[in-house]
Amino acid sequence: MNIVDPDACATGELVFQIIKMMGGQVDPIAAQAAYVARRLVAEGIVTASAPGEMRRAVETVLVADRDRERKLDQEVEALLRT
């Protein structure tokens, strides 16, 4: 099966469109994990053939992102209180 959409900016967009057409929903955390996994492979940080390594790397990146987001929220709250 070949699916081509010349207006899609990336493969991920095609996958998202297919999931929506099939009546599915994309969980935001799953979407983040998929994006992070793709970037880690593209940058050569992990290999797609090592699922355990991939899972640990994705979890580490997502935890770090949540920590940064929490810190930013705290900084914004502190600024708003002053």
Beta strands, then each sheet from edge to edge (+ up, - down):
end
